[in-house]
Structures are given as C-alpha cells and as structure tokens.
Amino acid sequence: MDIVIKGDIDGIEAARRIKDCYNIPVVYITAYADEKTLSRAKITEPFGYLIKPFEERELHSTIEMALYKHGSTEKLLKSMEDTINALASALEMRDTYTAGHQRCVAELTNAIARDMNFLDHDIKGLRLASLIHDIGKIQVPSEILSKPGKLTEFEYGLIKTHAQAGYDIMKRIEFPWPIADIVYQHHERIDGSGYPQGLKGDDILLQARIMAVADVVEAMSSHRPYRPALGIDEALEEISLNKGTLYDDDVADSCIRLFKENKFKFEDR
C-alpha cells in the first residue's frame, strides 16, 4: 500500500480498513519517511516498510517476511480461541444451563454487532467474550445455580459476584480485544443501577452494552430451573420499555428490529 494515493482517504486509512475487514497483512511503500507519517502508519500495525526507490528483491523479501509473521499472528488467534472454548467447556460440564445460555448470547451479540456495522475483527472479539461472559459462575455453588425455587438475598449476592470473578479470571490472558472488561461490565446498566461498578452511559463499553441486551433477551426467553420460559415477546417488551434507562438505545433498537423483521432467531427455538 502506497501511503500517498488519490481520493478522499490516504493509504494509511485505506490500509486500516482493509486490515480490519479482511485481516490482510500490510506493507507500506512511501517516499515520505518523516516521523509524523511513520507514527500514523504504526497505528495500523504494518508488517513492514519500503522506502522508494526500492529493488524488486527487496519487495519480494519484505512480502515473504510479512506473510510469515502474519501466519504466526493467525496461530496466536487460534490459540486464544482454543483457550476460550476450553473455558466454556469447563463451565458446561459443571452447569449445562449456563453453557447453553452463553452460546445463545454469542449468537445474538454477533447479529446485533453486524447490524450495527461492527468490523469483523471486533465482532470476533465480542463473540469470544460472549462465549465465556458467565465464566465467573464457576465459583458459585452448583446447587445455587440449579436451585428450582426463589433465591435468597444471600444466594443472589453470591451469583452477583460472577462478574468480578470472571474479570479476575480473564484479565490474566492477553487478548487483542478488551474481553476481561466486557465480562466485567455485562451487568452494568445505563442509569448506573447495574453491578459490580455502577457504571453509567458511555462509561460502559459498547460491547458490554450489546451483551447486556443479548443476555437479558436470552435469559427471559428461555427456561430456567426456577421458572418456565417467558418468551421472546416479553423479553423484547422489557428491552423496549427500559431502553435509554437500563439499556443502550441503539443496541435495544437493533435487537428489537432483528426479531421483528425476522432477521434473527435463536437456533434451538
């Protein structure tokens, strides 16, 4: 990618969009090597630079090196996905309700993020976070998670610790997405009434605001040990009535639209 190109955007912005959408390694060619230009280019994490004029053998070797390094990135991402799946499987063996819930939430967050024009790279991160957003429940006694009756205040307090516990587990793993923070914030609410930090509005990550909506819709519409399924219509009514107060307006509108226009439904229902 040449840094200087014709059009409304330069090569740096074009390369950023290509990399985000298609995960293609970028090598810059440029006659401009000033510090300001290089600083902007570094943000897009290029795999190399070539200063004009250059010889053909330089181009070949730089491309070969970029492809080699790109393959090692790819392997790291595969390892991260395997780690997420292993954690999700560990929770599934202990609590089938939670595991199935996480998979369904991942389906819906993926659909909402696409509807809101997220980049593919960011959608992948949100999906992975969704698959383990309740991982902190691994420390909650199983008899509480599967209790058929109403929870006591103490038992509900124990369940509420799962957001903090999940964050404590995931923060030890380095990801190219803020997965630990998404897990930490998925029970926060726009008006500050959520937990565990009582965050408000834009202080809550957009990914966590998406997960909050998907989490509520899936939980209300499916069977739980302590109650029968309430159904999609009642779940969407909850989101509609409380958008702007508990739930992000744009996220709520996207979710409701997906269901009303038959663009999404849970695979198992």
PABAMI-762480 format. One record per atom (N, C-alpha, C): z, y, x. Coordinates in steps of 0.1 Angstrom, whole numbers, padded with zeros to 4 digits, always signed. Each point is the difference from the previous one (the first is absolute). Layout:
ZYX...
END
This chain:
+0000-0012+0008+0000+0012-0008+0000+0012+0009-0010+0009-0002-0001+0013+0007+0010+0009-0007+0008+0007+0007+0010+0009-0006-0007+0012-0007-0011+0005+0006-0007+0011-0007-0012-0006-0008+0000+0001-0013-0010-0005-0009-0003+0011-0010-0012-0001-0006-0004+0010-0010+0007-0004-0014+0003+0010-0007+0007-0002-0013+0013+0007-0002+0006-0003-0011+0013+0007-0003+0012-0005+0008-0001-0012+0005+0011-0005+0008-0005-0004+0014+0009+0000+0010-0004-0003+0013+0002-0015+0002-0004-0005+0012+0001-0014+0003+0014-0006+0000+0010+0009+0003+0014-0005+0000+0004-0004-0014-0003+0009-0010+0003-0003-0014-0008-0011-0005-0013-0001+0003-0008-0011-0004+0005-0013+0005+0004+0000+0013+0005-0013+0006+0013-0004-0007+0009+0010-0003+0012-0003-0007-0002-0007-0013-0010+0005-0008-0003-0006-0013-0006-0014+0001-0008-0002+0010-0006-0013+0002+0010-0010+0004+0009+0004+0009+0010-0009+0005+0010-0004-0011+0004+0010-0008+0009-0003-0011-0006-0009-0011-0013+0002-0003-0006-0008-0011-0005-0013+0005-0004-0001+0012-0007-0013+0005+0006-0006+0012+0011+0006+0006+0007-0005+0011-0010-0004+0012-0009+0010+0003-0010-0002+0010+0005+0008+0013+0000-0007+0011+0005+0007+0013-0010+0012+0003+0006+0011+0004-0007+0012+0003+0000+0003+0015-0012+0003+0005-0002+0006+0014-0006+0013-0002+0005+0011+0006-0005+0013+0000-0009+0003+0011-0011+0007-0002-0009+0005+0010+0000+0015-0002+0002+0008+0011+0000+0014-0001-0003+0007+0013-0004+0012-0001-0002+0009+0012+0012+0009+0001+0009-0001-0010+0011+0009+0000+0013-0008+0003+0006+0004+0011+0012-0008+0004+0013+0009+0001-0001+0011-0008+0012+0009+0000+0012-0006-0007+0012+0005+0004+0012-0006-0005+0002+0000-0015-0005+0011-0006+0002+0001-0015-0009-0011-0007-0012-0002+0005-0009-0010-0006+0005-0014+0002+0005-0003+0012+0005-0013+0002+0013-0003-0008+0008+0011-0002+0013-0002-0007-0004-0004-0015-0010+0007-0006-0004-0004-0013-0005-0014-0001-0008-0003+0010-0007-0014+0000+0011-0011+0002+0011+0003+0007+0010-0010+0002+0006-0005-0013+0001+0009-0009+0007-0003-0013-0007-0011-0007-0013-0002+0002-0008-0010-0007+0001-0014+0008+0008+0000+0011+0002-0012+0008-0013-0006+0004-0009+0007+0008-0012-0006+0004+0002-0011+0011-0010-0008+0002+0000-0011+0009-0006+0004+0014-0004+0012+0001-0006+0005+0013-0007+0013-0002-0004+0006+0012-0007+0013+0000-0011-0002+0010-0012+0006-0002-0010+0002+0009-0004+0014+0001+0000+0006+0012-0004+0014+0002-0015+0000+0004-0008+0008-0008-0014+0002+0003-0002+0008+0013-0010-0004+0008-0009-0011-0002+0007-0013+0005-0004-0011-0005+0005-0013+0005-0011-0010+0001+0002-0011+0008-0010-0010+0002+0002-0011-0010-0011-0008-0002+0000-0010-0010+0010-0011+0003+0002-0003+0012+0010-0010+0004+0015+0004-0004+0002+0014+0001+0013+0005-0004+0002-0002-0015-0011+0002-0008+0001-0002-0014+0003-0014-0004-0007-0009+0007+0002-0015-0003+0014-0004+0003+0005+0004+0012+0014-0005+0004+0010+0006-0009-0002+0013-0005+0010+0007-0008+0000-0007-0014-0011-0004-0005-0001-0007-0013+0006-0014+0001-0002-0007+0010+0006-0013+0002+0015+0001+0000+0005+0010+0007+0015+0001+0001+0005+0004-0013-0007+0009-0008+0005+0004-0013+0001-0012-0009-0010-0009+0000-0001-0012-0009+0012-0009+0004+0002-0001+0013+0011-0009+0005+0014+0005-0005+0002+0013+0002+0013+0006-0005+0001-0001-0015-0011+0002-0007+0000+0000-0015+0004-0014-0005-0005-0010+0007+0003-0014-0003+0015-0003+0001+0007+0006+0011+0014-0001+0002+0007+0008-0011-0005+0010-0006+0007+0007-0011+0000-0009-0012-0012-0005-0002-0002-0009-0011+0010-0012+0000+0002-0005+0012+0010-0011+0001+0014+0004-0003+0003+0012+0004+0014+0006-0003+0002+0001-0015-0010+0005-0007+0001+0002-0014+0001-0014-0007-0007-0010+0005+0001-0013-0006+0015-0005+0002+0005+0003+0012+0014-0005+0002+0010+0007-0009-0003+0013-0003+0009+0008-0009-0001-0006-0014-0012-0003-0005-0001-0006-0013+0007-0014-0001-0001-0008+0011+0007-0013+0000+0015+0002-0001+0005+0011+0007+0014+0003-0001+0004+0003-0014-0007+0009-0007+0002+0003-0014+0000-0012-0009-0010-0008+0002-0001-0012-0009+0011-0010+0003+0005-0001+0012+0011-0009+0003+0013+0005-0006+0002+0013+0000+0012+0006-0007-0001-0002-0015-0012+0002-0005-0001-0002-0015+0002-0014-0004-0004-0010+0009+0002-0014-0003+0014-0004+0001+0007+0006+0009+0015-0003+0002+0007+0004-0013-0004+0012-0005+0007+0005-0012-0004-0009-0012-0013-0004-0001-0004-0009-0011+0007-0013-0001+0003-0006+0012+0008-0012+0000+0014+0001-0006+0005+0013+0001+0013+0002-0005+0000+0005-0014-0010+0008-0004+0000+0006-0013-0014+0001-0005-0005-0009-0008-0014+0000-0005-0003+0012-0008+0009+0005-0008-0002+0012-0008-0004+0012+0008+0008+0002+0010-0003+0012+0009-0013-0001+0007-0003-0012+0005-0013-0002+0007-0012+0002-0009+0000-0006-0012-0011+0003-0009-0001+0014-0004+0011+0007-0001+0000+0014-0003-0006+0008+0011+0003-0003+0012-0006+0008+0011-0015-0002+0001-0005-0012-0003-0015-0002+0001-0006+0008-0011+0006+0000-0012-0006+0008-0011+0000+0015+0002+0011+0005+0006+0001+0014+0003-0010+0003+0011-0003-0009+0009-0010+0003+0010-0014+0001-0006-0003-0008-0011-0012+0001-0007-0002+0014-0006+0011+0005-0007-0001+0012-0007+0000+0012+0010+0008+0000+0010+0000+0011+0010-0014+0001+0006-0006-0011+0003-0014+0000+0006-0010+0007-0010+0001-0003-0013-0009+0005-0010+0002+0015-0001+0013+0005-0001+0003+0014-0001-0005+0008+0012+0003-0006+0012-0004+0007+0012-0015+0002+0001-0008-0010-0004-0014+0001-0001-0005+0010-0010+0007+0000-0011-0004+0010-0011+0003+0014+0005+0010+0002+0009+0004+0013+0005-0007+0003+0013-0011-0008+0003-0009+0003+0012+0007-0001+0013+0010-0010+0002+0006-0002+0012-0011-0007+0010+0002+0003+0013-0009-0007+0009+0004-0015+0001-0009-0008+0004+0002-0015+0001+0012-0003+0009+0001+0007+0011+0011-0002+0010+0013+0002-0007+0001+0011-0007+0013+0003-0007+0003-0009-0011-0010-0005-0007+0002-0010-0011+0005-0013+0006-0005-0004+0011+0005-0012+0007+0015+0001+0003+0004+0012+0005+0014+0002+0003+0009+0000-0012-0005+0006-0011+0008+0000-0013+0001-0014-0005-0011-0008+0001+0001-0013-0005+0010-0009+0007+0000+0002+0013+0010-0008+0008+0014+0004-0003+0002+0013-0002+0014+0005-0003+0004-0006-0014-0010-0001-0009+0003-0005-0013+0004-0014+0000-0006-0008+0009+0003-0014+0001+0014-0004+0004+0007+0010+0006+0013-0002+0005+0010+0011-0004-0004+0008-0011+0009+0011-0003+0014-0004-0004+0002-0012-0005+0013-0005-0004+0006-0009+0010-0005+0000+0012+0005-0009+0011+0016+0001+0001+0005+0012-0002+0014+0002+0001+0009-0008-0009-0007-0006-0011+0008-0008-0009+0003-0014+0006-0005-0002+0012+0004-0012+0007+0015-0001+0003+0006+0012+0000+0015+0000+0003+0008+0000-0013-0006+0001-0012+0007+0000-0013+0002-0014-0004+0012-0004-0004+0003-0014-0004-0010-0005-0011-0006-0012+0002-0010-0005-0009+0005-0001-0015+0013-0003-0002+0005-0001-0013+0000+0013-0008+0000+0012+0008-0002+0013-0007-0014+0002-0003-0009-0003+0009-0014+0002-0003-0006-0008-0012+0006-0012-0002-0005-0008-0010+0010-0001-0012+0009+0010-0001+0010+0000-0011-0007+0002-0013+0003-0008-0010-0007+0001-0013+0006+0011-0009+0012+0004+0003+0006+0011-0009+0000+0013+0007+0006+0010-0007+0001+0014+0005+0009+0000+0013-0005+0008+0010+0007+0002+0012+0012+0009-0002+0011-0003+0008+0011+0009+0000-0004+0012+0009+0008+0010+0000-0002+0012+0008+0000-0004+0015+0009-0009+0003+0001-0004+0014-0012-0008+0004-0005-0009-0008-0012-0008+0003-0012+0009+0001-0001+0010-0009-0012+0009+0001+0001+0008+0013+0012+0004+0004+0002+0007+0012-0005-0008+0012+0003-0013+0000-0005-0009+0011-0015+0000+0000-0007-0001-0011-0014-0001-0001-0006+0013+0005+0006+0012-0002-0005+0013+0004+0000+0001+0015+0008-0008+0007+0000+0000+0015-0013-0005+0006-0008-0006-0008-0012-0007+0006-0010+0010+0006-0001+0013-0005-0009+0009+0006+0005+0004+0014+0012+0002+0002+0006+0003+0014-0002-0012+0009+0003-0012-0006-0001-0012+0008-0014-0003+0004-0009+0002-0009-0014-0002+0003-0005+0010+0011+0004+0012+0000-0003+0010+0010+0006-0005+0014+0012-0005+0000+0006-0004+0012-0007-0012+0006-0006-0008-0008-0007-0012+0005-0014+0005+0006-0007+0008-0008-0014+0004+0003-0001+0010+0011+0010+0008+0002+0000+0011+0010-0001-0005+0014+0003-0013+0002+0000-0006+0014-0014-0004+0004-0009+0000-0010-0014-0005+0003-0009+0013+0000-0008+0001+0010-0009+0012+0001-0013-0003-0007-0003+0008-0010-0013-0001-0007-0008+0013+0001-0013+0000-0002-0007+0012-0001+0001+0008-0013+0009-0005-0009+0003+0007-0013+0015+0001-0001+0005+0009-0008+0014+0002-0002+0006-0010-0009-0001-0013+0003+0004-0011-0009+0015+0001-0003+0008+0001+0010+0014+0001-0001+0004+0011-0010-0006+0012+0002+0004+0011-0009-0005-0002-0014-0011-0006-0002-0005-0003-0014+0010-0010-0007+0004-0010+0008+0010-0010-0006+0013+0008-0003+0004+0009+0009+0012+0007-0002+0000+0009-0012-0012+0006-0004-0001+0010-0010-0005-0004-0013-0003-0013-0002-0007-0004-0012+0009+0001-0013+0013+0002+0001+0008+0003-0012+0004+0014-0001-0006+0009+0008+0003+0014-0001-0008+0005-0013+0005+0011-0006-0006+0006-0011-0003+0015+0002-0010+0005-0007-0005+0014+0002+0011+0010-0002+0009-0002-0010+0011+0009-0003+0012-0002+0009+0000-0009+0009+0011-0002+0009+0010-0010-0005-0002-0006-0011+0009-0010-0006+0000-0014+0005-0010-0002+0009-0001-0014+0006+0009-0003+0011-0002-0011+0007+0009-0004+0011-0009-0006+0011+0005-0001+0012+0014+0003+0005+0003+0014+0005-0011+0008+0002+0002+0013+0006+0000+0012-0010-0004-0003-0012-0001+0011-0010-0011+0010+0003-0011-0004+0006-0011+0009+0004-0007+0005-0013-0006+0012+0002-0007+0006-0012-0015+0003+0004-0008+0000-0010-0014+0005+0001-0007-0005+0012-0006+0010+0007-0009-0003+0012+0008-0005+0012+0013+0000-0001+0008-0006+0011-0001-0015+0000-0005-0006-0011-0003-0014-0002-0014-0003+0005-0002-0009+0008-0014-0004+0005-0008-0003-0013-0013+0004+0001-0009-0003-0011-0001-0015-0002-0001-0007+0011+0000-0015-0001+0011-0005-0008+0012+0005+0002+0012-0004-0007+0000+0004-0014-0006+0011-0003-0001+0005-0014-0010-0010-0008-0010-0004+0007-0009-0010-0006+0007-0013-0003+0008-0005+0010+0007-0012-0001+0010+0001-0011+0007+0011-0002+0010+0002-0010-0006-0003-0014-0012+0006-0002-0006-0002-0013-0004-0015-0002-0007-0006+0010-0004-0013-0001+0011-0010-0002+0011+0003+0007+0013-0008+0000+0005-0001-0015+0001+0012-0006+0006+0001-0013-0009-0007-0011-0013+0003+0001-0010-0006-0009+0000-0015+0001+0000-0006+0012+0000-0014+0001+0013-0006-0005+0012+0006+0004+0013-0006-0004+0002+0001-0015-0004+0011-0007+0001+0000-0014-0009-0009-0008-0012-0002+0006-0010-0008-0008+0002-0015+0003+0008-0004+0008+0002-0015+0003+0014-0005-0003+0000-0013-0001+0013-0007-0004+0010+0002+0012+0012+0001-0004+0011+0001+0010+0011-0010-0005+0009-0005+0009+0010-0010-0004+0009+0006-0011+0002+0013+0000+0010+0007-0010-0007+0005-0012-0014-0001-0001-0006+0005-0012-0015-0005-0001-0006-0001-0012-0014-0003-0001-0008+0012+0004-0013-0003+0002-0010+0011+0004-0001+0010-0011+0000+0013+0004-0001+0011-0009-0014+0003-0003-0009-0004+0008-0015+0002-0002-0005+0013+0007-0013+0000+0002-0007+0011+0007+0001+0013-0008-0001-0001-0013+0000+0013-0008+0013+0007+0001+0011-0007+0000+0013+0006+0001+0002+0006+0014-0005-0008+0010+0001+0005+0014-0008+0013+0002-0012+0000-0005-0008+0012+0001+0006+0012-0008+0007-0003-0011+0007+0011-0007+0011+0006+0008+0007-0009+0007+0011+0005+0009-0006+0009+0011-0011-0003+0006-0006+0008+0010-0005+0013-0006-0006-0001-0012-0006+0012-0006+0011+0010-0004+0011-0005-0006+0011+0009-0004+0007+0007+0011+0000-0007+0012+0009+0005+0011-0009+0005+0012-0013+0002-0002-0008+0005+0011+0004+0015+0002+0000+0003+0013+0005+0014+0003+0015+0001+0001+0007-0009-0005+0015+0000+0001+0004-0011+0009-0003-0012-0003+0003-0012+0008-0011-0004+0009-0012+0001-0005-0012-0005+0007-0010+0011+0002-0008-0001+0011-0010+0009+0004-0011+0001-0011-0003+0012-0003-0010+0003-0011-0013-0007+0003-0006+0002+0012-0013-0005+0003+0000-0015+0001+0011-0006+0005+0001-0014+0001+0001-0006-0014+0008+0006-0008+0002-0005-0014-0013+0000-0007-0007+0011+0001-0013+0001-0007-0010-0010+0004+0000-0003+0013-0009-0010+0006+0003-0014-0005+0013-0003+0000+0004-0013-0005-0003-0002-0015+0003+0010-0008-0003-0001-0014-0015-0002-0003-0007+0008+0007-0015+0000-0001-0006-0014+0003+0005-0006+0011-0005-0013+0004+0002-0010-0011+0012+0000-0006+0002-0010-0011-0007+0004-0013+0000+0013-0004-0007+0004-0012-0015-0002+0000-0006+0001+0012-0014-0001+0001-0004-0014+0005+0010-0010-0001-0003-0014+0004-0006-0002+0014+0005+0009+0009-0004-0001+0014+0009-0008+0008+0012-0004-0006+0010-0008+0007+0008-0008-0010+0003-0012+0004+0010-0008-0007+0006-0010+0011+0012-0004-0002+0007-0009+0009-0007-0013-0001-0003-0007+0011-0008-0012+0000+0007-0011-0007+0013-0001+0000+0007-0011-0007+0003+0002-0014-0006+0010-0007+0003+0003-0014-0013+0002-0008
END
